Amino acid sequence: MDSGANRLSVVVITGLSGSGKSTAINVFEDMGYFCVDGLPAMLIPKLVTLFDEQSAHRYRGLALGMDVRQADFDSDWLDALETLKASGNPPQIIFTEASTREIMRRYATTRRPHPFESEGYGLGEAVEEERRRMATLREAADLVMDTTDFSIHDLRRQLHEKWMFLEGKGPDMKVHIMSFGFKYGLPTESDLLFDLRFLPNPYFEPSLKEMSGKDAPVADYVLKSEEGSLFLPKFLDFLSGLIPLYAKEGRYRLTIALGCTGGRHRSVATAEALFDTLRKEGYTVSLEHRHIEKG
């Protein structure tokens, strides 16, 4: 990949209908990107060429909203991607999704039809059919965001923070570490998921209950306990050896989810330790505590 300063920043924003794609496009517009939504995949390389010649100096980059409704989506998207790579402007792909139940709730609230309902599907069937058709593009995404539990403000904040981290990075695989609480449901975008509920729980210590795993007393209680001292070195060594194998396979990204009951103490402390370790080892790594305030 050309890492020169003059390379145009091209972002493709896509995902399931009702999962926040339009909000994500608005975030990029606020960050100074020229945004176009609903563009057929076959027209993307032409727009990039036109933009690069006439308008690149006026905007931070080009953000393109795309969905699966066009008939030849699969072949057109692959052709467009290869053309962009050959031109020196490979795009970064952001994919938004949410649970089927949550998307159905959002459509019921807005009273708007799902795009696939015109093909004769019921709402739930339409969401699942779109999920199936989008699977290839989701797999190629640099960043997958599950917005099931997000408000509009949560999505704006998370997307802005993650993009600030990803922007300007090279083509190496990106590792995203996430803490979560099992009581709030499993993160669907995780590639590796670890259950940390065997570690000592600070929730039952009155002096620690109101703290989080980001606080040193909680981290020490969890990770310097007999169980934590046995677990953490082996866990970090295991992932340090495993991640290069995923990178060798050619993965774009790897999402590692660490869970405890409420997502506030044990998973947060372990996620912080893993983040520090991988960052020191030179990985492109980001960190998210999904349920720290709920826990």
PASEBA-1860 file (N, C-alpha, C; in nm, 3 decimals):
! residues 295
1> MDSGANRL> 0.084/-0.120/0.000/0.000/0.000/0.000/0.087/0.125/0.000 ~ 0.049/0.219/-0.078/0.118/0.345/-0.081/0.088/0.422/0.046 ~ 0.193/0.452/0.123/0.173/0.523/0.249/0.206/0.668/0.237 ~ 0.216/0.721/0.116/0.251/0.859/0.098/0.147/0.953/0.151 ~ 0.192/1.075/0.185/0.101/1.171/0.248/-0.008/1.217/0.154 ~ 0.012/1.203/0.020/-0.084/1.254/-0.077/-0.192/1.152/-0.114 ~ -0.184/1.032/-0.059/-0.284/0.931/-0.092/-0.420/0.973/-0.039 ~ -0.520/0.963/-0.124/-0.655/1.002/-0.087/-0.712/0.904/0.015
9> SVVVITGL> -0.772/0.956/0.121/-0.839/0.873/0.221/-0.979/0.841/0.171 ~ -1.003/0.713/0.142/-1.133/0.667/0.093/-1.192/0.572/0.196 ~ -1.313/0.603/0.242/-1.381/0.521/0.341/-1.513/0.474/0.282 ~ -1.538/0.344/0.288/-1.666/0.288/0.249/-1.744/0.254/0.375 ~ -1.861/0.316/0.390/-1.945/0.294/0.508/-2.065/0.213/0.465 ~ -2.078/0.096/0.522/-2.185/0.005/0.481/-2.237/-0.071/0.602 ~ -2.329/-0.161/0.582/-2.382/-0.237/0.694/-2.530/-0.266/0.676 ~ -2.590/-0.318/0.780/-2.731/-0.356/0.775/-2.820/-0.234/0.785
17> SGSGKSTA> -2.928/-0.234/0.709/-3.025/-0.126/0.715/-3.080/-0.116/0.858 ~ -3.083/0.006/0.911/-3.132/0.026/1.046/-3.028/0.010/1.154 ~ -2.902/-0.010/1.116/-2.797/-0.031/1.217/-2.713/0.093/1.242 ~ -2.744/0.204/1.175/-2.671/0.328/1.204/-2.581/0.378/1.094 ~ -2.594/0.323/0.973/-2.508/0.364/0.863/-2.521/0.514/0.833 ~ -2.642/0.563/0.830/-2.663/0.706/0.801/-2.599/0.795/0.906 ~ -2.609/0.754/1.033/-2.544/0.829/1.140/-2.393/0.828/1.122 ~ -2.338/0.713/1.084/-2.193/0.703/1.062/-2.148/0.796/0.949
25> INVFEDMG> -2.227/0.804/0.843/-2.193/0.895/0.734/-2.193/1.039/0.783 ~ -2.289/1.073/0.868/-2.293/1.209/0.922/-2.170/1.240/1.007 ~ -2.119/1.140/1.079/-1.998/1.159/1.159/-1.881/1.196/1.069 ~ -1.868/1.127/0.957/-1.757/1.157/0.866/-1.775/1.293/0.800 ~ -1.898/1.331/0.773/-1.921/1.465/0.719/-1.877/1.571/0.820 ~ -1.906/1.547/0.947/-1.864/1.640/1.052/-1.712/1.645/1.065 ~ -1.644/1.537/1.027/-1.498/1.535/1.037/-1.431/1.593/0.912 ~ -1.510/1.644/0.819/-1.453/1.711/0.703/-1.440/1.626/0.579
33> YFCVDGLP> -1.509/1.512/0.577/-1.506/1.425/0.458/-1.618/1.466/0.362 ~ -1.593/1.449/0.231/-1.697/1.465/0.130/-1.774/1.333/0.127 ~ -1.904/1.338/0.151/-1.983/1.216/0.169/-2.086/1.200/0.057 ~ -2.098/1.078/0.008/-2.199/1.041/-0.091/-2.263/0.912/-0.045 ~ -2.396/0.909/-0.036/-2.465/0.789/0.010/-2.543/0.727/-0.106 ~ -2.561/0.595/-0.100/-2.642/0.524/-0.199/-2.576/0.509/-0.334 ~ -2.442/0.517/-0.339/-2.373/0.510/-0.467/-2.356/0.364/-0.511 ~ -2.392/0.328/-0.635/-2.367/0.193/-0.685/-2.217/0.162/-0.683
41> AMLIPKLV> -2.183/0.040/-0.651/-2.042/0.002/-0.639/-1.964/0.030/-0.767 ~ -2.024/0.009/-0.883/-1.953/0.024/-1.009/-1.912/0.170/-1.035 ~ -1.977/0.266/-0.967/-1.944/0.407/-0.988/-1.839/0.460/-0.891 ~ -1.805/0.380/-0.789/-1.711/0.429/-0.687/-1.575/0.467/-0.747 ~ -1.510/0.382/-0.829/-1.379/0.421/-0.882/-1.385/0.549/-0.965 ~ -1.494/0.569/-1.040/-1.507/0.691/-1.120/-1.517/0.813/-1.031 ~ -1.592/0.803/-0.924/-1.606/0.916/-0.833/-1.474/0.946/-0.764 ~ -1.400/0.842/-0.725/-1.270/0.862/-0.661/-1.175/0.935/-0.755
49> TLFDEQSA> -1.173/0.895/-0.881/-1.087/0.962/-0.980/-1.127/1.108/-0.997 ~ -1.254/1.134/-1.011/-1.302/1.271/-1.026/-1.270/1.354/-0.903 ~ -1.293/1.298/-0.787/-1.267/1.369/-0.662/-1.117/1.397/-0.647 ~ -1.036/1.299/-0.677/-0.892/1.313/-0.661/-0.838/1.426/-0.748 ~ -0.895/1.445/-0.864/-0.844/1.546/-0.956/-0.894/1.687/-0.923 ~ -1.013/1.700/-0.871/-1.075/1.832/-0.860/-1.096/1.882/-0.717 ~ -1.112/1.793/-0.621/-1.160/1.840/-0.491/-1.080/1.793/-0.371 ~ -0.974/1.715/-0.393/-0.904/1.655/-0.280/-0.848/1.759/-0.183
57> HRYRGLAL> -0.810/1.876/-0.235/-0.751/1.978/-0.149/-0.852/2.044/-0.057 ~ -0.981/2.025/-0.083/-1.086/2.092/-0.005/-1.139/2.005/0.109 ~ -1.114/1.874/0.103/-1.172/1.783/0.201/-1.066/1.691/0.261 ~ -1.101/1.639/0.377/-1.010/1.547/0.446/-1.003/1.412/0.375 ~ -1.107/1.376/0.305/-1.113/1.249/0.234/-1.251/1.230/0.176 ~ -1.276/1.109/0.130/-1.401/1.075/0.063/-1.467/0.960/0.138 ~ -1.591/0.980/0.183/-1.667/0.876/0.254/-1.788/0.837/0.171 ~ -1.801/0.708/0.143/-1.904/0.659/0.051/-1.996/0.562/0.123
65> GMDVRQAD> -2.125/0.594/0.126/-2.224/0.502/0.182/-2.272/0.405/0.076 ~ -2.275/0.277/0.110/-2.309/0.175/0.010/-2.394/0.068/0.074 ~ -2.491/0.015/0.000/-2.572/-0.096/0.050/-2.584/-0.204/-0.056 ~ -2.661/-0.306/-0.025/-2.662/-0.428/-0.105/-2.781/-0.435/-0.200 ~ -2.856/-0.327/-0.214/-2.982/-0.336/-0.288/-2.964/-0.349/-0.439 ~ -2.846/-0.314/-0.492/-2.831/-0.325/-0.636/-2.816/-0.470/-0.678 ~ -2.859/-0.503/-0.796/-2.870/-0.642/-0.840/-2.736/-0.714/-0.849 ~ -2.633/-0.647/-0.903/-2.504/-0.711/-0.925/-2.403/-0.669/-0.819
73> FDSDWLDA> -2.448/-0.660/-0.694/-2.364/-0.609/-0.586/-2.233/-0.685/-0.573 ~ -2.240/-0.819/-0.567/-2.119/-0.899/-0.540/-2.011/-0.875/-0.645 ~ -2.044/-0.890/-0.772/-1.944/-0.876/-0.878/-1.899/-0.731/-0.892 ~ -1.993/-0.638/-0.882/-1.957/-0.496/-0.896/-1.866/-0.451/-0.784 ~ -1.893/-0.497/-0.661/-1.809/-0.454/-0.548/-1.667/-0.508/-0.560 ~ -1.652/-0.634/-0.598/-1.519/-0.692/-0.613/-1.440/-0.620/-0.722 ~ -1.505/-0.589/-0.833/-1.440/-0.517/-0.942/-1.398/-0.377/-0.896 ~ -1.487/-0.310/-0.823/-1.457/-0.175/-0.775/-1.340/-0.177/-0.678
81> LETLKASG> -1.336/-0.276/-0.589/-1.228/-0.286/-0.492/-1.094/-0.307/-0.561 ~ -1.090/-0.395/-0.659/-0.965/-0.419/-0.731/-0.919/-0.293/-0.806 ~ -1.014/-0.220/-0.865/-0.979/-0.097/-0.935/-0.920/0.006/-0.840 ~ -0.979/0.020/-0.723/-0.930/0.116/-0.624/-0.791/0.076/-0.574 ~ -0.769/-0.052/-0.551/-0.637/-0.098/-0.507/-0.532/-0.068/-0.614 ~ -0.567/-0.093/-0.739/-0.472/-0.068/-0.849/-0.441/0.079/-0.864 ~ -0.535/0.165/-0.828/-0.514/0.310/-0.843/-0.436/0.370/-0.727 ~ -0.406/0.289/-0.625/-0.332/0.340/-0.509/-0.422/0.400/-0.403
89> NPPQIIFT> -0.554/0.380/-0.414/-0.648/0.433/-0.316/-0.736/0.322/-0.257 ~ -0.676/0.221/-0.195/-0.758/0.114/-0.136/-0.842/0.171/-0.022 ~ -0.971/0.140/-0.019/-1.058/0.198/0.084/-1.047/0.125/0.217 ~ -1.079/0.196/0.323/-1.102/0.131/0.451/-1.253/0.116/0.467 ~ -1.295/-0.001/0.514/-1.438/-0.036/0.517/-1.488/-0.039/0.660 ~ -1.597/0.032/0.684/-1.663/0.031/0.814/-1.800/-0.034/0.796 ~ -1.828/-0.134/0.879/-1.952/-0.211/0.867/-2.029/-0.198/0.998 ~ -2.153/-0.148/0.990/-2.238/-0.139/1.108/-2.343/-0.251/1.106
97> EASTREIM> -2.374/-0.305/1.224/-2.472/-0.410/1.235/-2.541/-0.400/1.371 ~ -2.646/-0.474/1.389/-2.717/-0.482/1.517/-2.794/-0.613/1.518 ~ -2.844/-0.650/1.633/-2.924/-0.773/1.642/-3.052/-0.757/1.560 ~ -3.103/-0.869/1.512/-3.227/-0.865/1.434/-3.341/-0.806/1.515 ~ -3.349/-0.843/1.642/-3.455/-0.790/1.727/-3.448/-0.639/1.739 ~ -3.326/-0.586/1.755/-3.311/-0.441/1.771/-3.343/-0.368/1.641 ~ -3.300/-0.423/1.526/-3.332/-0.360/1.398/-3.483/-0.360/1.375 ~ -3.548/-0.468/1.410/-3.694/-0.473/1.396/-3.761/-0.369/1.486
105> RRYATTRR> -3.707/-0.352/1.607/-3.763/-0.251/1.698/-3.748/-0.111/1.639 ~ -3.632/-0.084/1.580/-3.608/0.048/1.522/-3.701/0.074/1.404 ~ -3.722/-0.027/1.321/-3.814/-0.008/1.208/-3.957/0.011/1.257 ~ -3.994/-0.059/1.363/-4.129/-0.042/1.418/-4.147/0.099/1.473 ~ -4.038/0.155/1.529/-4.045/0.289/1.586/-4.060/0.395/1.477 ~ -3.982/0.380/1.370/-3.984/0.479/1.261/-4.099/0.457/1.164 ~ -4.156/0.334/1.164/-4.265/0.299/1.072/-4.224/0.308/0.926 ~ -4.097/0.288/0.901/-4.047/0.284/0.763/-4.029/0.138/0.722
113> PHPFESEG> -4.049/0.105/0.592/-4.030/-0.033/0.547/-3.881/-0.065/0.529 ~ -3.846/-0.189/0.556/-3.710/-0.235/0.526/-3.697/-0.247/0.374 ~ -3.580/-0.214/0.317/-3.565/-0.220/0.170/-3.602/-0.354/0.109 ~ -3.581/-0.464/0.181/-3.607/-0.595/0.123/-3.752/-0.639/0.139 ~ -3.832/-0.566/0.212/-3.973/-0.602/0.224/-4.043/-0.591/0.090 ~ -3.990/-0.507/0.001/-4.050/-0.495/-0.133/-4.030/-0.621/-0.216 ~ -3.938/-0.710/-0.170/-3.915/-0.836/-0.240/-4.003/-0.948/-0.185 ~ -4.093/-0.912/-0.094/-4.186/-1.011/-0.043/-4.148/-1.073/0.090
121> YGLGEAVE> -4.041/-1.026/0.152/-4.000/-1.078/0.281/-4.077/-1.008/0.393 ~ -4.102/-1.079/0.504/-4.144/-1.015/0.626/-4.027/-0.941/0.686 ~ -4.052/-0.857/0.786/-3.945/-0.773/0.839/-3.828/-0.855/0.893 ~ -3.858/-0.954/0.977/-3.751/-1.036/1.032/-3.675/-1.111/0.924 ~ -3.747/-1.165/0.826/-3.683/-1.234/0.714/-3.599/-1.139/0.631 ~ -3.644/-1.015/0.615/-3.570/-0.916/0.537/-3.436/-0.884/0.602 ~ -3.437/-0.870/0.734/-3.312/-0.841/0.806/-3.213/-0.956/0.790 ~ -3.261/-1.079/0.806/-3.173/-1.196/0.794/-3.122/-1.213/0.652
129> EERRRMAT> -3.206/-1.186/0.552/-3.162/-1.196/0.413/-3.054/-1.094/0.383 ~ -3.071/-0.971/0.433/-2.968/-0.869/0.413/-2.839/-0.909/0.483 ~ -2.849/-0.966/0.601/-2.731/-1.011/0.674/-2.655/-1.116/0.593 ~ -2.731/-1.207/0.530/-2.668/-1.311/0.448/-2.597/-1.251/0.328 ~ -2.662/-1.158/0.259/-2.603/-1.099/0.139/-2.481/-1.012/0.171 ~ -2.478/-0.958/0.292/-2.368/-0.868/0.328/-2.251/-0.940/0.392 ~ -2.258/-1.072/0.406/-2.156/-1.145/0.482/-2.016/-1.127/0.424 ~ -2.003/-1.128/0.292/-1.871/-1.115/0.230/-1.809/-0.978/0.259
137> LREAADLV> -1.889/-0.875/0.249/-1.838/-0.740/0.276/-1.806/-0.722/0.424 ~ -1.887/-0.780/0.511/-1.857/-0.773/0.654/-1.722/-0.836/0.685 ~ -1.694/-0.949/0.621/-1.569/-1.019/0.646/-1.448/-0.936/0.601 ~ -1.468/-0.853/0.500/-1.357/-0.771/0.448/-1.341/-0.639/0.523 ~ -1.430/-0.610/0.616/-1.430/-0.478/0.681/-1.310/-0.460/0.773 ~ -1.260/-0.337/0.779/-1.154/-0.302/0.873/-1.209/-0.280/1.012 ~ -1.335/-0.238/1.020/-1.397/-0.210/1.149/-1.543/-0.253/1.143 ~ -1.583/-0.342/1.236/-1.723/-0.384/1.249/-1.776/-0.327/1.380
145> MDTTDFSI> -1.889/-0.258/1.372/-1.947/-0.197/1.491/-2.087/-0.252/1.515 ~ -2.105/-0.318/1.628/-2.236/-0.367/1.669/-2.305/-0.255/1.747 ~ -2.412/-0.199/1.692/-2.478/-0.084/1.752/-2.601/-0.121/1.832 ~ -2.617/-0.249/1.864/-2.739/-0.294/1.932/-2.768/-0.214/2.059 ~ -2.665/-0.190/2.138/-2.683/-0.121/2.266/-2.646/0.027/2.258 ~ -2.624/0.079/2.136/-2.577/0.217/2.122/-2.695/0.313/2.103 ~ -2.685/0.428/2.167/-2.767/0.542/2.127/-2.696/0.610/2.011 ~ -2.760/0.709/1.951/-2.695/0.785/1.844/-2.568/0.849/1.896
153> HDLRRQLH> -2.573/0.900/2.017/-2.456/0.967/2.074/-2.343/0.867/2.101 ~ -2.379/0.743/2.146/-2.278/0.640/2.166/-2.209/0.607/2.035 ~ -2.287/0.591/1.929/-2.230/0.556/1.799/-2.137/0.666/1.749 ~ -2.180/0.790/1.761/-2.094/0.901/1.718/-1.961/0.900/1.794 ~ -1.968/0.886/1.925/-1.846/0.890/2.005/-1.753/0.773/1.973 ~ -1.810/0.652/1.969/-1.728/0.534/1.944/-1.664/0.538/1.805 ~ -1.742/0.578/1.706/-1.690/0.582/1.570/-1.580/0.686/1.557 ~ -1.602/0.802/1.615/-1.501/0.908/1.609/-1.372/0.863/1.676
161> EKWMFLEG> -1.382/0.802/1.793/-1.262/0.758/1.865/-1.188/0.649/1.789 ~ -1.263/0.552/1.735/-1.199/0.441/1.666/-1.137/0.486/1.534 ~ -1.205/0.578/1.465/-1.149/0.622/1.339/-1.023/0.707/1.361 ~ -1.021/0.787/1.464/-0.902/0.864/1.495/-0.784/0.771/1.518 ~ -0.814/0.654/1.574/-0.708/0.557/1.599/-0.663/0.487/1.470 ~ -0.760/0.451/1.386/-0.728/0.374/1.266/-0.669/0.460/1.155 ~ -0.704/0.587/1.150/-0.665/0.672/1.039/-0.514/0.683/1.029 ~ -0.464/0.663/0.911/-0.321/0.679/0.888/-0.239/0.556/0.921
169> KGPDMKVH> -0.302/0.450/0.972/-0.228/0.329/1.003/-0.200/0.250/0.875 ~ -0.104/0.163/0.883/-0.065/0.084/0.767/-0.156/-0.034/0.746 ~ -0.117/-0.127/0.659/-0.204/-0.238/0.621/-0.200/-0.355/0.718 ~ -0.127/-0.342/0.834/-0.118/-0.453/0.925/-0.254/-0.484/0.988 ~ -0.269/-0.608/1.033/-0.396/-0.648/1.093/-0.422/-0.566/1.219 ~ -0.546/-0.526/1.237/-0.585/-0.443/1.350/-0.651/-0.531/1.456 ~ -0.606/-0.518/1.579/-0.658/-0.596/1.690/-0.746/-0.506/1.776 ~ -0.871/-0.546/1.794/-0.963/-0.470/1.879/-0.995/-0.552/2.002
177> IMSFGFKY> -0.970/-0.496/2.120/-0.995/-0.565/2.246/-1.120/-0.505/2.309 ~ -1.209/-0.591/2.355/-1.336/-0.545/2.408/-1.367/-0.617/2.539 ~ -1.399/-0.541/2.643/-1.455/-0.601/2.763/-1.607/-0.590/2.756 ~ -1.676/-0.687/2.818/-1.823/-0.685/2.814/-1.878/-0.761/2.933 ~ -2.008/-0.746/2.957/-2.075/-0.820/3.063/-2.168/-0.925/3.007 ~ -2.155/-1.049/3.053/-2.240/-1.156/3.003/-2.388/-1.128/3.029 ~ -2.418/-1.056/3.136/-2.559/-1.031/3.169/-2.627/-0.941/3.066 ~ -2.546/-0.874/2.981/-2.602/-0.786/2.879/-2.596/-0.849/2.739
185> GLPTESDL> -2.548/-0.971/2.729/-2.545/-1.040/2.600/-2.407/-1.046/2.539 ~ -2.387/-1.142/2.449/-2.257/-1.163/2.385/-2.235/-1.064/2.272 ~ -2.114/-1.013/2.254/-2.084/-0.926/2.140/-2.073/-1.008/2.012 ~ -2.159/-0.982/1.918/-2.167/-1.065/1.798/-2.048/-1.048/1.706 ~ -1.974/-0.938/1.718/-1.863/-0.914/1.626/-1.732/-0.976/1.671 ~ -1.732/-1.047/1.786/-1.607/-1.102/1.839/-1.559/-1.220/1.755 ~ -1.426/-1.229/1.738/-1.364/-1.344/1.674/-1.317/-1.445/1.778 ~ -1.267/-1.395/1.891/-1.226/-1.478/2.003/-1.297/-1.427/2.128
193> LFDLRFLP> -1.354/-1.517/2.207/-1.427/-1.476/2.326/-1.380/-1.559/2.445 ~ -1.350/-1.489/2.555/-1.299/-1.555/2.675/-1.387/-1.521/2.795 ~ -1.420/-1.624/2.871/-1.502/-1.610/2.992/-1.409/-1.598/3.112 ~ -1.413/-1.483/3.181/-1.323/-1.456/3.293/-1.394/-1.464/3.428 ~ -1.508/-1.528/3.431/-1.585/-1.532/3.555/-1.525/-1.624/3.661 ~ -1.414/-1.692/3.630/-1.344/-1.773/3.729/-1.253/-1.689/3.818 ~ -1.225/-1.564/3.778/-1.137/-1.477/3.855/-1.212/-1.419/3.975 ~ -1.141/-1.381/4.082/-1.206/-1.322/4.200/-1.285/-1.197/4.162
201> NPYFEPSL> -1.404/-1.183/4.219/-1.495/-1.076/4.180/-1.492/-0.960/4.280 ~ -1.439/-0.845/4.240/-1.435/-0.729/4.330/-1.572/-0.675/4.367 ~ -1.674/-0.716/4.294/-1.810/-0.667/4.321/-1.852/-0.694/4.465 ~ -1.799/-0.803/4.522/-1.839/-0.842/4.656/-1.750/-0.784/4.765 ~ -1.655/-0.699/4.723/-1.572/-0.626/4.819/-1.624/-0.484/4.830 ~ -1.680/-0.443/4.944/-1.742/-0.309/4.955/-1.649/-0.195/4.914 ~ -1.520/-0.206/4.944/-1.428/-0.096/4.911/-1.395/-0.089/4.762 ~ -1.426/-0.197/4.688/-1.391/-0.203/4.545/-1.512/-0.199/4.453
209> KEMSGKDA> -1.629/-0.223/4.507/-1.749/-0.241/4.426/-1.774/-0.124/4.332 ~ -1.758/-0.001/4.380/-1.789/0.116/4.299/-1.677/0.155/4.204 ~ -1.560/0.093/4.218/-1.449/0.118/4.125/-1.468/0.033/3.999 ~ -1.376/0.046/3.905/-1.377/-0.037/3.785/-1.241/-0.102/3.767 ~ -1.232/-0.188/3.667/-1.106/-0.256/3.640/-0.995/-0.164/3.593 ~ -1.028/-0.037/3.564/-0.926/0.060/3.527/-0.855/0.117/3.649 ~ -0.911/0.094/3.767/-0.849/0.141/3.891/-0.751/0.037/3.943 ~ -0.634/0.085/3.990/-0.527/-0.005/4.033/-0.569/-0.102/4.144
217> PVADYVLK> -0.643/-0.059/4.247/-0.681/-0.156/4.351/-0.764/-0.273/4.297 ~ -0.851/-0.245/4.201/-0.931/-0.352/4.141/-0.843/-0.442/4.055 ~ -0.758/-0.383/3.973/-0.669/-0.463/3.887/-0.580/-0.553/3.971 ~ -0.527/-0.499/4.082/-0.442/-0.581/4.169/-0.522/-0.694/4.232 ~ -0.644/-0.664/4.277/-0.729/-0.765/4.340/-0.756/-0.880/4.243 ~ -0.780/-0.847/4.116/-0.814/-0.949/4.017/-0.691/-1.023/3.966 ~ -0.591/-0.948/3.924/-0.480/-1.006/3.849/-0.363/-1.052/3.935 ~ -0.358/-1.004/4.059/-0.251/-1.049/4.149/-0.300/-1.151/4.250
225> SEEGSLFL> -0.423/-1.193/4.236/-0.475/-1.303/4.318/-0.408/-1.433/4.276 ~ -0.434/-1.538/4.350/-0.376/-1.668/4.315/-0.420/-1.711/4.176 ~ -0.549/-1.694/4.148/-0.602/-1.733/4.016/-0.548/-1.641/3.906 ~ -0.547/-1.510/3.933/-0.500/-1.415/3.833/-0.354/-1.430/3.802 ~ -0.273/-1.454/3.904/-0.128/-1.470/3.884/-0.097/-1.594/3.802 ~ -0.179/-1.696/3.816/-0.161/-1.817/3.735/-0.210/-1.797/3.593 ~ -0.322/-1.726/3.579/-0.387/-1.711/3.450/-0.319/-1.609/3.358 ~ -0.292/-1.489/3.408/-0.255/-1.378/3.319/-0.129/-1.404/3.237
233> PKFLDFLS> -0.017/-1.448/3.295/0.102/-1.470/3.210/0.079/-1.571/3.099 ~ 0.005/-1.678/3.131/-0.022/-1.780/3.030/-0.115/-1.726/2.922 ~ -0.213/-1.646/2.964/-0.308/-1.588/2.869/-0.238/-1.492/2.773 ~ -0.154/-1.404/2.826/-0.082/-1.308/2.742/0.014/-1.380/2.648 ~ 0.082/-1.482/2.699/0.175/-1.558/2.615/0.100/-1.633/2.505 ~ -0.016/-1.687/2.539/-0.100/-1.758/2.441/-0.140/-1.666/2.326 ~ -0.190/-1.547/2.358/-0.235/-1.456/2.253/-0.117/-1.397/2.176 ~ -0.006/-1.374/2.242/0.112/-1.322/2.171/0.161/-1.421/2.065
241> GLIPLYAK> 0.140/-1.550/2.091/0.177/-1.651/1.992/0.069/-1.676/1.889 ~ -0.057/-1.652/1.927/-0.169/-1.682/1.838/-0.193/-1.572/1.735 ~ -0.183/-1.447/1.776/-0.218/-1.335/1.687/-0.135/-1.335/1.559 ~ -0.004/-1.359/1.564/0.073/-1.362/1.438/0.023/-1.467/1.339 ~ -0.037/-1.575/1.389/-0.088/-1.677/1.299/-0.210/-1.627/1.224 ~ -0.295/-1.547/1.292/-0.408/-1.485/1.223/-0.359/-1.383/1.119 ~ -0.257/-1.306/1.156/-0.202/-1.208/1.063/-0.144/-1.276/0.940 ~ -0.077/-1.389/0.962/-0.017/-1.464/0.851/-0.124/-1.515/0.756
249> EGRYRLTI> -0.241/-1.545/0.809/-0.353/-1.593/0.728/-0.407/-1.483/0.638 ~ -0.374/-1.356/0.668/-0.421/-1.245/0.588/-0.545/-1.178/0.642 ~ -0.571/-1.194/0.772/-0.689/-1.133/0.832/-0.676/-0.981/0.833 ~ -0.789/-0.911/0.811/-0.792/-0.765/0.818/-0.794/-0.717/0.962 ~ -0.863/-0.791/1.047/-0.885/-0.747/1.184/-0.911/-0.869/1.272 ~ -0.893/-0.850/1.402/-0.921/-0.955/1.499/-0.983/-0.888/1.620 ~ -1.104/-0.929/1.656/-1.172/-0.873/1.772/-1.171/-0.975/1.885 ~ -1.111/-0.937/1.998/-1.098/-1.025/2.114/-1.190/-0.973/2.224
257> ALGCTGGR> -1.289/-1.053/2.261/-1.386/-1.012/2.362/-1.358/-1.085/2.493 ~ -1.352/-1.007/2.602/-1.325/-1.061/2.735/-1.447/-1.031/2.823 ~ -1.508/-1.135/2.878/-1.633/-1.115/2.950/-1.628/-1.155/3.096 ~ -1.698/-1.079/3.178/-1.727/-1.118/3.316/-1.876/-1.095/3.337 ~ -1.924/-1.102/3.457/-2.069/-1.095/3.478/-2.127/-0.960/3.436 ~ -2.071/-0.850/3.490/-2.126/-0.718/3.463/-2.044/-0.633/3.369 ~ -1.924/-0.678/3.333/-1.841/-0.602/3.239/-1.778/-0.478/3.300 ~ -1.756/-0.477/3.432/-1.701/-0.358/3.497/-1.567/-0.384/3.566
265> HRSVATAE> -1.544/-0.502/3.617/-1.426/-0.526/3.699/-1.325/-0.620/3.632 ~ -1.356/-0.751/3.633/-1.259/-0.851/3.589/-1.224/-0.839/3.441 ~ -1.325/-0.826/3.357/-1.298/-0.817/3.213/-1.224/-0.689/3.179 ~ -1.258/-0.579/3.247/-1.192/-0.451/3.220/-1.045/-0.457/3.259 ~ -1.016/-0.509/3.377/-0.877/-0.518/3.422/-0.793/-0.604/3.328 ~ -0.849/-0.716/3.284/-0.775/-0.804/3.194/-0.758/-0.741/3.056 ~ -0.862/-0.674/3.008/-0.853/-0.607/2.878/-0.747/-0.498/2.879 ~ -0.738/-0.423/2.988/-0.636/-0.319/3.001/-0.496/-0.380/2.997
273> ALFDTLRK> -0.478/-0.492/3.066/-0.347/-0.559/3.068/-0.311/-0.612/2.929 ~ -0.408/-0.670/2.860/-0.383/-0.721/2.725/-0.351/-0.607/2.629 ~ -0.426/-0.498/2.639/-0.402/-0.381/2.554/-0.260/-0.330/2.572 ~ -0.215/-0.313/2.696/-0.080/-0.264/2.722/0.025/-0.358/2.665 ~ 0.003/-0.488/2.679/0.100/-0.586/2.630/0.111/-0.582/2.478 ~ -0.002/-0.584/2.408/0.001/-0.586/2.262/0.053/-0.454/2.205 ~ 0.020/-0.343/2.270/0.072/-0.214/2.224/0.224/-0.210/2.236 ~ 0.277/-0.262/2.345/0.423/-0.264/2.363/0.490/-0.358/2.262
281> EGYTVSLE> 0.416/-0.457/2.216/0.470/-0.550/2.115/0.457/-0.495/1.973 ~ 0.399/-0.374/1.960/0.396/-0.308/1.830/0.273/-0.332/1.747 ~ 0.169/-0.392/1.805/0.047/-0.416/1.728/-0.037/-0.289/1.714 ~ -0.114/-0.282/1.607/-0.215/-0.178/1.592/-0.337/-0.225/1.671 ~ -0.358/-0.167/1.788/-0.456/-0.221/1.881/-0.545/-0.110/1.935 ~ -0.674/-0.140/1.951/-0.769/-0.046/2.010/-0.843/-0.116/2.123 ~ -0.906/-0.036/2.209/-0.967/-0.089/2.331/-1.106/-0.030/2.351 ~ -1.201/-0.115/2.387/-1.339/-0.072/2.413/-1.392/-0.142/2.537
289> HRHIEKG> -1.447/-0.064/2.631/-1.514/-0.121/2.747/-1.664/-0.103/2.727 ~ -1.729/-0.204/2.673/-1.866/-0.187/2.623/-1.967/-0.164/2.735 ~ -1.951/-0.233/2.847/-2.055/-0.226/2.950/-2.004/-0.172/3.083 ~ -1.893/-0.101/3.083/-1.832/-0.057/3.208/-1.925/0.032/3.289 ~ -2.006/0.113/3.224/-2.098/0.200/3.298/-2.223/0.126/3.343 ~ -2.264/0.025/3.266/-2.380/-0.054/3.306/-2.347/-0.143/3.424 ~ -2.224/-0.199/3.424/-2.186/-0.292/3.529/-2.171/-0.226/3.663
END
